[in-house]
Amino acid sequence: TPFCPPCSPMACRMPSFTHITRTVSPLSFPENNRLHFFRFRRFKMDAIMDSISLPTQLLPCLAIPFVELFPDLCLGWWTPPSLNLNQYKKMWYLRVALQFIAWFPVFEMILPLFDDGDGGHFSLLVIGTVVSIAFRNVLMNKQIQRVASTPLWKSNLPREKREALFVVITSSKPTDINNFDEIVTRYVSLPTKVAGGVMYGIVHLLHQHLADDDKMKLMAVFGAFVVGGTGINGTRHGSIGIDCFFRCMFGAAYIGILHYLAEVSDIVLIKGIK
């Protein structure tokens, strides 16, 4: 086979590479062939990394899935499952700065993808991103103030009851229209919807430049992105395992969108040279 070195006749009679990596552990290999197993493993990982390679320009964008994988940093889009709301509120300036830094390379790369007459669409995506980040920070601070002002929240509650109280308070919409600080929390989910619309606009732009097979893959990636974000919003105060699953799905889908952004940028660049 093309993966077996010529010095090992036994390796040439082995099953396929996929069968080996799924059914055989490295300890079951003879000592002489154990090295071949790890070579197969390295070949498989290198192939995966090559298929999702990102240009250096987009590396700052990886900060977004990174902070979601480690929510206790209090730099993510959603409040941490630990309910450390004071720390989350104090880190607002780092959170906003990180999001702007992470989004800047994306817009720098998609700008050449627009035609000369589509400058308005590009401006709409930029404005939507800025508005969603800014208003998300303001509305989340108002919501944290609303939760912290609840007398029961200040008592010494167990973790389970504190999580249940947080879910109840944030899920119920205030009705006092004379209290501005409370009424604005009715729209705390609006910036998330705007950010989702921006991502859809980017995916729609990339969709126009891809082949049919890649178009289907991109839509599947975007679907995973939406499901992962929705799952984080709904399960971060529930099962830890499910929360981790959705966070990994969200991060993998976000990296997948960046991958197709890099591919489309290369396609447009090559067409421009020709």
C-alpha angles and dihedrals in degrees: 000000000000090000098053119086114232092240093074117063091179092058090059090061094050123111122262122300093251092050091051096050092049102042108025127066122209091247091061092060120094113253092255093052099041090088090057091055093056090045088055090049092050091048091053094048092046090053091051093048092048091052093055099034114148128205117249089249091068098046094097087060089068088074089081097061090036095060090046091054089053103039095169088074084076090221099108131102093253130053112265120262088237088067092227089159097163092057091045090053093048093052095058096113093051091046093052093044092049093051093049091048091049094049098045096076090049094058091040089058099042095048094084089050092069121085121238092264096048098074090115092059091051091049090050091055092048093048091047091053094048092046094047093050095045097044093042089059094047095046094045090053089052091049092050089051090052092051094045092050092059109106093219091054090060092057124091101267128171116253095255094052092044090054091048091050091050091051092048094049096045093044095052116080117225117241102193100109091182092063107076095188091058101038093056090060088070086076099046091117094051096086089053090055090048091051089049089052090052091052090049089052091052092047091048089053092050091045091065094060101045133089120254095262093048091047091060091046092050092052090049090051091049090049090053089049092055093044091048093050092046090048093052091051093050105035106033090100094042131052114007092210095053091044091053090048093054092044091053090047091050093049095046092048092048091052088048091056090050089051092055090044089058091047094051091046090055091047093052091045092053092048090050092053091050 
